[in-house]
Structures are given as C-alpha cells and as structure tokens.
Amino acid sequence: MDISAVSGVVSGLAQEQTAMAVSMQVLRKAIDIEAASTLQLLQTVAPASNPPNLGNAVDIKV
C-alpha cells in the first residue's frame, strides 16, 4: 500500500468523524428544542379545579 492511499483513507476518516460530530450536535439541538416546546405546552395546561375531597378515597367491591 502506498502513502497516497493511506493519506486518502485518513482524510476520509477525518471527514466522516467531522460529519458525525455535526450530526450529533444537530440531534442534541433538536432534542433541546423539543424538550422546551413540550415544557411550554405542559405549562399552558390549566390544572383541574376539582373539589378537595375528590379522589381521597377509593371504594373497591370484591
């Protein structure tokens, strides 16, 4: 194997590594945006205004 072939392989691997790093950063940013959107959506949901006695007891008939 000559040196030019080795340098081509090394260059290709370096480009692939850079592409993977960029892809990971884009994925992390997308996940962060989705998490922020989900949190914002959950904060807009009004809590239910149930009476204080509702849900304190459960009747089970066997």
mmCIF file as gemmi writes it, N, C-alpha and C atoms, coordinates in Angstrom:
data_model
loop_
_atom_site.group_PDB
_atom_site.id
_atom_site.type_symbol
_atom_site.label_atom_id
_atom_site.label_alt_id
_atom_site.label_comp_id
_atom_site.label_asym_id
_atom_site.label_entity_id
_atom_site.label_seq_id
_atom_site.pdbx_PDB_ins_code
_atom_site.Cartn_x
_atom_site.Cartn_y
_atom_site.Cartn_z
_atom_site.occupancy
_atom_site.B_iso_or_equiv
_atom_site.pdbx_formal_charge
_atom_site.auth_seq_id
_atom_site.auth_asym_id
_atom_site.pdbx_PDB_model_num
ATOM 1 N N . MET Axp A 1 ? 0.849 -1.162 0 1 0 ? 1 A 1
ATOM 2 C CA . MET Axp A 1 ? 0 0 0 1 0 ? 1 A 1
ATOM 3 C C . MET Axp A 1 ? 0.9 1.233 0 1 0 ? 1 A 1
ATOM 4 N N . ASP Axp A 2 ? 0.63 2.137 -0.897 1 0 ? 2 A 1
ATOM 5 C CA . ASP Axp A 2 ? 1.486 3.322 -0.956 1 0 ? 2 A 1
ATOM 6 C C . ASP Axp A 2 ? 0.965 4.427 -0.033 1 0 ? 2 A 1
ATOM 7 N N . ILE Axp A 3 ? 1.753 5.437 0.138 1 0 ? 3 A 1
ATOM 8 C CA . ILE Axp A 3 ? 1.451 6.507 1.089 1 0 ? 3 A 1
ATOM 9 C C . ILE Axp A 3 ? 0.248 7.335 0.644 1 0 ? 3 A 1
ATOM 10 N N . SER Axp A 4 ? 0.069 7.52 -0.643 1 0 ? 4 A 1
ATOM 11 C CA . SER Axp A 4 ? -1.07 8.323 -1.11 1 0 ? 4 A 1
ATOM 12 C C . SER Axp A 4 ? -2.399 7.642 -0.777 1 0 ? 4 A 1
ATOM 13 N N . ALA Axp A 5 ? -2.433 6.339 -0.814 1 0 ? 5 A 1
ATOM 14 C CA . ALA Axp A 5 ? -3.658 5.616 -0.461 1 0 ? 5 A 1
ATOM 15 C C . ALA Axp A 5 ? -3.947 5.752 1.031 1 0 ? 5 A 1
ATOM 16 N N . VAL Axp A 6 ? -2.905 5.689 1.844 1 0 ? 6 A 1
ATOM 17 C CA . VAL Axp A 6 ? -3.074 5.822 3.288 1 0 ? 6 A 1
ATOM 18 C C . VAL Axp A 6 ? -3.569 7.234 3.632 1 0 ? 6 A 1
ATOM 19 N N . SER Axp A 7 ? -2.998 8.239 2.986 1 0 ? 7 A 1
ATOM 20 C CA . SER Axp A 7 ? -3.418 9.607 3.285 1 0 ? 7 A 1
ATOM 21 C C . SER Axp A 7 ? -4.868 9.831 2.847 1 0 ? 7 A 1
ATOM 22 N N . GLY Axp A 8 ? -5.284 9.191 1.771 1 0 ? 8 A 1
ATOM 23 C CA . GLY Axp A 8 ? -6.678 9.294 1.329 1 0 ? 8 A 1
ATOM 24 C C . GLY Axp A 8 ? -7.63 8.676 2.331 1 0 ? 8 A 1
ATOM 25 N N . VAL Axp A 9 ? -7.244 7.533 2.897 1 0 ? 9 A 1
ATOM 26 C CA . VAL Axp A 9 ? -8.075 6.862 3.898 1 0 ? 9 A 1
ATOM 27 C C . VAL Axp A 9 ? -8.165 7.717 5.157 1 0 ? 9 A 1
ATOM 28 N N . VAL Axp A 10 ? -7.04 8.27 5.578 1 0 ? 10 A 1
ATOM 29 C CA . VAL Axp A 10 ? -7.019 9.11 6.782 1 0 ? 10 A 1
ATOM 30 C C . VAL Axp A 10 ? -7.886 10.35 6.567 1 0 ? 10 A 1
ATOM 31 N N . SER Axp A 11 ? -7.798 10.947 5.408 1 0 ? 11 A 1
ATOM 32 C CA . SER Axp A 11 ? -8.599 12.125 5.102 1 0 ? 11 A 1
ATOM 33 C C . SER Axp A 11 ? -10.089 11.779 5.103 1 0 ? 11 A 1
ATOM 34 N N . GLY Axp A 12 ? -10.436 10.659 4.539 1 0 ? 12 A 1
ATOM 35 C CA . GLY Axp A 12 ? -11.831 10.215 4.519 1 0 ? 12 A 1
ATOM 36 C C . GLY Axp A 12 ? -12.364 9.957 5.916 1 0 ? 12 A 1
ATOM 37 N N . LEU Axp A 13 ? -11.541 9.347 6.768 1 0 ? 13 A 1
ATOM 38 C CA . LEU Axp A 13 ? -11.96 9.089 8.15 1 0 ? 13 A 1
ATOM 39 C C . LEU Axp A 13 ? -12.147 10.395 8.917 1 0 ? 13 A 1
ATOM 40 N N . ALA Axp A 14 ? -11.274 11.363 8.692 1 0 ? 14 A 1
ATOM 41 C CA . ALA Axp A 14 ? -11.389 12.657 9.366 1 0 ? 14 A 1
ATOM 42 C C . ALA Axp A 14 ? -12.679 13.359 8.946 1 0 ? 14 A 1
ATOM 43 N N . GLN Axp A 15 ? -13.016 13.292 7.672 1 0 ? 15 A 1
ATOM 44 C CA . GLN Axp A 15 ? -14.25 13.912 7.194 1 0 ? 15 A 1
ATOM 45 C C . GLN Axp A 15 ? -15.477 13.216 7.788 1 0 ? 15 A 1
ATOM 46 N N . GLU Axp A 16 ? -15.41 11.9 7.87 1 0 ? 16 A 1
ATOM 47 C CA . GLU Axp A 16 ? -16.519 11.137 8.447 1 0 ? 16 A 1
ATOM 48 C C . GLU Axp A 16 ? -16.701 11.476 9.924 1 0 ? 16 A 1
ATOM 49 N N . GLN Axp A 17 ? -15.605 11.618 10.637 1 0 ? 17 A 1
ATOM 50 C CA . GLN Axp A 17 ? -15.669 11.965 12.056 1 0 ? 17 A 1
ATOM 51 C C . GLN Axp A 17 ? -16.283 13.359 12.229 1 0 ? 17 A 1
ATOM 52 N N . THR Axp A 18 ? -15.901 14.298 11.398 1 0 ? 18 A 1
ATOM 53 C CA . THR Axp A 18 ? -16.47 15.639 11.459 1 0 ? 18 A 1
ATOM 54 C C . THR Axp A 18 ? -17.961 15.617 11.145 1 0 ? 18 A 1
ATOM 55 N N . ALA Axp A 19 ? -18.347 14.858 10.155 1 0 ? 19 A 1
ATOM 56 C CA . ALA Axp A 19 ? -19.763 14.758 9.785 1 0 ? 19 A 1
ATOM 57 C C . ALA Axp A 19 ? -20.577 14.149 10.933 1 0 ? 19 A 1
ATOM 58 N N . MET Axp A 20 ? -20.038 13.157 11.604 1 0 ? 20 A 1
ATOM 59 C CA . MET Axp A 20 ? -20.741 12.538 12.732 1 0 ? 20 A 1
ATOM 60 C C . MET Axp A 20 ? -20.875 13.524 13.889 1 0 ? 20 A 1
ATOM 61 N N . ALA Axp A 21 ? -19.829 14.298 14.143 1 0 ? 21 A 1
ATOM 62 C CA . ALA Axp A 21 ? -19.883 15.285 15.226 1 0 ? 21 A 1
ATOM 63 C C . ALA Axp A 21 ? -20.944 16.341 14.935 1 0 ? 21 A 1
ATOM 64 N N . VAL Axp A 22 ? -21.017 16.793 13.704 1 0 ? 22 A 1
ATOM 65 C CA . VAL Axp A 22 ? -22.03 17.781 13.317 1 0 ? 22 A 1
ATOM 66 C C . VAL Axp A 22 ? -23.42 17.174 13.447 1 0 ? 22 A 1
ATOM 67 N N . SER Axp A 23 ? -23.599 15.953 13.036 1 0 ? 23 A 1
ATOM 68 C CA . SER Axp A 23 ? -24.893 15.28 13.14 1 0 ? 23 A 1
ATOM 69 C C . SER Axp A 23 ? -25.333 15.152 14.598 1 0 ? 23 A 1
ATOM 70 N N . MET Axp A 24 ? -24.404 14.824 15.47 1 0 ? 24 A 1
ATOM 71 C CA . MET Axp A 24 ? -24.724 14.704 16.893 1 0 ? 24 A 1
ATOM 72 C C . MET Axp A 24 ? -25.136 16.055 17.48 1 0 ? 24 A 1
ATOM 73 N N . GLN Axp A 25 ? -24.466 17.117 17.084 1 0 ? 25 A 1
ATOM 74 C CA . GLN Axp A 25 ? -24.825 18.447 17.583 1 0 ? 25 A 1
ATOM 75 C C . GLN Axp A 25 ? -26.222 18.851 17.105 1 0 ? 25 A 1
ATOM 76 N N . VAL Axp A 26 ? -26.535 18.547 15.867 1 0 ? 26 A 1
ATOM 77 C CA . VAL Axp A 26 ? -27.864 18.858 15.33 1 0 ? 26 A 1
ATOM 78 C C . VAL Axp A 26 ? -28.927 18.055 16.078 1 0 ? 26 A 1
ATOM 79 N N . LEU Axp A 27 ? -28.656 16.786 16.345 1 0 ? 27 A 1
ATOM 80 C CA . LEU Axp A 27 ? -29.596 15.949 17.09 1 0 ? 27 A 1
ATOM 81 C C . LEU Axp A 27 ? -29.809 16.489 18.5 1 0 ? 27 A 1
ATOM 82 N N . ARG Axp A 28 ? -28.735 16.867 19.181 1 0 ? 28 A 1
ATOM 83 C CA . ARG Axp A 28 ? -28.866 17.418 20.539 1 0 ? 28 A 1
ATOM 84 C C . ARG Axp A 28 ? -29.684 18.702 20.534 1 0 ? 28 A 1
ATOM 85 N N . LYS Axp A 29 ? -29.452 19.556 19.546 1 0 ? 29 A 1
ATOM 86 C CA . LYS Axp A 29 ? -30.2 20.809 19.451 1 0 ? 29 A 1
ATOM 87 C C . LYS Axp A 29 ? -31.679 20.517 19.203 1 0 ? 29 A 1
ATOM 88 N N . ALA Axp A 30 ? -31.982 19.553 18.354 1 0 ? 30 A 1
ATOM 89 C CA . ALA Axp A 30 ? -33.375 19.184 18.084 1 0 ? 30 A 1
ATOM 90 C C . ALA Axp A 30 ? -34.053 18.644 19.339 1 0 ? 30 A 1
ATOM 91 N N . ILE Axp A 31 ? -33.345 17.853 20.103 1 0 ? 31 A 1
ATOM 92 C CA . ILE Axp A 31 ? -33.9 17.31 21.347 1 0 ? 31 A 1
ATOM 93 C C . ILE Axp A 31 ? -34.148 18.435 22.349 1 0 ? 31 A 1
ATOM 94 N N . ASP Axp A 32 ? -33.215 19.387 22.448 1 0 ? 32 A 1
ATOM 95 C CA . ASP Axp A 32 ? -33.394 20.523 23.355 1 0 ? 32 A 1
ATOM 96 C C . ASP Axp A 32 ? -34.608 21.363 22.963 1 0 ? 32 A 1
ATOM 97 N N . ILE Axp A 33 ? -34.784 21.603 21.669 1 0 ? 33 A 1
ATOM 98 C CA . ILE Axp A 33 ? -35.923 22.382 21.195 1 0 ? 33 A 1
ATOM 99 C C . ILE Axp A 33 ? -37.225 21.644 21.487 1 0 ? 33 A 1
ATOM 100 N N . GLU Axp A 34 ? -37.235 20.339 21.266 1 0 ? 34 A 1
ATOM 101 C CA . GLU Axp A 34 ? -38.432 19.55 21.53 1 0 ? 34 A 1
ATOM 102 C C . GLU Axp A 34 ? -38.767 19.538 23.017 1 0 ? 34 A 1
ATOM 103 N N . ALA Axp A 35 ? -37.761 19.436 23.86 1 0 ? 35 A 1
ATOM 104 C CA . ALA Axp A 35 ? -37.987 19.455 25.309 1 0 ? 35 A 1
ATOM 105 C C . ALA Axp A 35 ? -38.543 20.807 25.753 1 0 ? 35 A 1
ATOM 106 N N . ALA Axp A 36 ? -38.008 21.893 25.213 1 0 ? 36 A 1
ATOM 107 C CA . ALA Axp A 36 ? -38.503 23.22 25.563 1 0 ? 36 A 1
ATOM 108 C C . ALA Axp A 36 ? -39.94 23.404 25.1 1 0 ? 36 A 1
ATOM 109 N N . SER Axp A 37 ? -40.26 22.914 23.905 1 0 ? 37 A 1
ATOM 110 C CA . SER Axp A 37 ? -41.624 23.02 23.39 1 0 ? 37 A 1
ATOM 111 C C . SER Axp A 37 ? -42.59 22.208 24.248 1 0 ? 37 A 1
ATOM 112 N N . THR Axp A 38 ? -42.174 21.033 24.654 1 0 ? 38 A 1
ATOM 113 C CA . THR Axp A 38 ? -43.015 20.181 25.488 1 0 ? 38 A 1
ATOM 114 C C . THR Axp A 38 ? -43.258 20.828 26.846 1 0 ? 38 A 1
ATOM 115 N N . LEU Axp A 39 ? -42.225 21.394 27.43 1 0 ? 39 A 1
ATOM 116 C CA . LEU Axp A 39 ? -42.368 22.063 28.719 1 0 ? 39 A 1
ATOM 117 C C . LEU Axp A 39 ? -43.31 23.252 28.608 1 0 ? 39 A 1
ATOM 118 N N . GLN Axp A 40 ? -43.18 24.023 27.544 1 0 ? 40 A 1
ATOM 119 C CA . GLN Axp A 40 ? -44.056 25.17 27.327 1 0 ? 40 A 1
ATOM 120 C C . GLN Axp A 40 ? -45.506 24.709 27.164 1 0 ? 40 A 1
ATOM 121 N N . LEU Axp A 41 ? -45.715 23.633 26.441 1 0 ? 41 A 1
ATOM 122 C CA . LEU Axp A 41 ? -47.06 23.098 26.246 1 0 ? 41 A 1
ATOM 123 C C . LEU Axp A 41 ? -47.655 22.623 27.57 1 0 ? 41 A 1
ATOM 124 N N . LEU Axp A 42 ? -46.864 21.947 28.38 1 0 ? 42 A 1
ATOM 125 C CA . LEU Axp A 42 ? -47.352 21.459 29.668 1 0 ? 42 A 1
ATOM 126 C C . LEU Axp A 42 ? -47.672 22.608 30.617 1 0 ? 42 A 1
ATOM 127 N N . GLN Axp A 43 ? -46.951 23.701 30.52 1 0 ? 43 A 1
ATOM 128 C CA . GLN Axp A 43 ? -47.211 24.841 31.396 1 0 ? 43 A 1
ATOM 129 C C . GLN Axp A 43 ? -48.497 25.57 31.003 1 0 ? 43 A 1
ATOM 130 N N . THR Axp A 44 ? -48.922 25.441 29.763 1 0 ? 44 A 1
ATOM 131 C CA . THR Axp A 44 ? -50.148 26.112 29.341 1 0 ? 44 A 1
ATOM 132 C C . THR Axp A 44 ? -51.395 25.342 29.748 1 0 ? 44 A 1
ATOM 133 N N . VAL Axp A 45 ? -51.26 24.08 30.095 1 0 ? 45 A 1
ATOM 134 C CA . VAL Axp A 45 ? -52.407 23.283 30.504 1 0 ? 45 A 1
ATOM 135 C C . VAL Axp A 45 ? -52.824 23.714 31.908 1 0 ? 45 A 1
ATOM 136 N N . ALA Axp A 46 ? -54.071 24.11 32.05 1 0 ? 46 A 1
ATOM 137 C CA . ALA Axp A 46 ? -54.572 24.548 33.351 1 0 ? 46 A 1
ATOM 138 C C . ALA Axp A 46 ? -54.809 23.331 34.241 1 0 ? 46 A 1
ATOM 139 N N . PRO Axp A 47 ? -54.428 23.444 35.492 1 0 ? 47 A 1
ATOM 140 C CA . PRO Axp A 47 ? -54.702 22.321 36.395 1 0 ? 47 A 1
ATOM 141 C C . PRO Axp A 47 ? -56.205 22.192 36.639 1 0 ? 47 A 1
ATOM 142 N N . ALA Axp A 48 ? -56.645 20.99 36.851 1 0 ? 48 A 1
ATOM 143 C CA . ALA Axp A 48 ? -58.067 20.734 37.077 1 0 ? 48 A 1
ATOM 144 C C . ALA Axp A 48 ? -58.482 21.31 38.423 1 0 ? 48 A 1
ATOM 145 N N . SER Axp A 49 ? -59.636 21.931 38.449 1 0 ? 49 A 1
ATOM 146 C CA . SER Axp A 49 ? -60.125 22.514 39.701 1 0 ? 49 A 1
ATOM 147 C C . SER Axp A 49 ? -61.169 21.579 40.305 1 0 ? 49 A 1
ATOM 148 N N . ASN Axp A 50 ? -60.703 20.495 40.828 1 0 ? 50 A 1
ATOM 149 C CA . ASN Axp A 50 ? -61.585 19.516 41.457 1 0 ? 50 A 1
ATOM 150 C C . ASN Axp A 50 ? -61.8 19.885 42.924 1 0 ? 50 A 1
ATOM 151 N N . PRO Axp A 51 ? -62.909 19.455 43.488 1 0 ? 51 A 1
ATOM 152 C CA . PRO Axp A 51 ? -63.118 19.676 44.926 1 0 ? 51 A 1
ATOM 153 C C . PRO Axp A 51 ? -62.035 18.957 45.728 1 0 ? 51 A 1
ATOM 154 N N . PRO Axp A 52 ? -61.7 19.491 46.906 1 0 ? 52 A 1
ATOM 155 C CA . PRO Axp A 52 ? -60.598 18.901 47.683 1 0 ? 52 A 1
ATOM 156 C C . PRO Axp A 52 ? -60.865 17.475 48.159 1 0 ? 52 A 1
ATOM 157 N N . ASN Axp A 53 ? -62.16 17.097 48.275 1 0 ? 53 A 1
ATOM 158 C CA . ASN Axp A 53 ? -62.447 15.742 48.749 1 0 ? 53 A 1
ATOM 159 C C . ASN Axp A 53 ? -62.438 14.713 47.627 1 0 ? 53 A 1
ATOM 160 N N . LEU Axp A 54 ? -62.373 15.152 46.392 1 0 ? 54 A 1
ATOM 161 C CA . LEU Axp A 54 ? -62.43 14.234 45.262 1 0 ? 54 A 1
ATOM 162 C C . LEU Axp A 54 ? -61.11 13.481 45.111 1 0 ? 54 A 1
ATOM 163 N N . GLY Axp A 55 ? -61.186 12.175 45.075 1 0 ? 55 A 1
ATOM 164 C CA . GLY Axp A 55 ? -60.004 11.36 44.87 1 0 ? 55 A 1
ATOM 165 C C . GLY Axp A 55 ? -59.293 10.936 46.132 1 0 ? 55 A 1
ATOM 166 N N . ASN Axp A 56 ? -59.869 11.244 47.282 1 0 ? 56 A 1
ATOM 167 C CA . ASN Axp A 56 ? -59.221 10.878 48.554 1 0 ? 56 A 1
ATOM 168 C C . ASN Axp A 56 ? -59.515 9.448 48.954 1 0 ? 56 A 1
ATOM 169 N N . ALA Axp A 57 ? -60.578 8.877 48.467 1 0 ? 57 A 1
ATOM 170 C CA . ALA Axp A 57 ? -60.963 7.52 48.86 1 0 ? 57 A 1
ATOM 171 C C . ALA Axp A 57 ? -61.375 6.745 47.606 1 0 ? 57 A 1
ATOM 172 N N . VAL Axp A 58 ? -61.067 5.465 47.618 1 0 ? 58 A 1
ATOM 173 C CA . VAL Axp A 58 ? -61.438 4.595 46.512 1 0 ? 58 A 1
ATOM 174 C C . VAL Axp A 58 ? -62.222 3.425 47.096 1 0 ? 58 A 1
ATOM 175 N N . ASP Axp A 59 ? -63.439 3.241 46.607 1 0 ? 59 A 1
ATOM 176 C CA . ASP Axp A 59 ? -64.257 2.131 47.065 1 0 ? 59 A 1
ATOM 177 C C . ASP Axp A 59 ? -64.024 0.938 46.133 1 0 ? 59 A 1
ATOM 178 N N . ILE Axp A 60 ? -63.673 -0.186 46.735 1 0 ? 60 A 1
ATOM 179 C CA . ILE Axp A 60 ? -63.447 -1.403 45.978 1 0 ? 60 A 1
ATOM 180 C C . ILE Axp A 60 ? -64.373 -2.484 46.493 1 0 ? 60 A 1
ATOM 181 N N . LYS Axp A 61 ? -65.173 -3.047 45.596 1 0 ? 61 A 1
ATOM 182 C CA . LYS Axp A 61 ? -66.068 -4.136 45.984 1 0 ? 61 A 1
ATOM 183 C C . LYS Axp A 61 ? -65.489 -5.426 45.445 1 0 ? 61 A 1
ATOM 184 N N . VAL Axp A 62 ? -65.381 -6.402 46.323 1 0 ? 62 A 1
ATOM 185 C CA . VAL Axp A 62 ? -64.809 -7.677 45.938 1 0 ? 62 A 1
ATOM 186 C C . VAL Axp A 62 ? -65.875 -8.716 45.847 1 0 ? 62 A 1
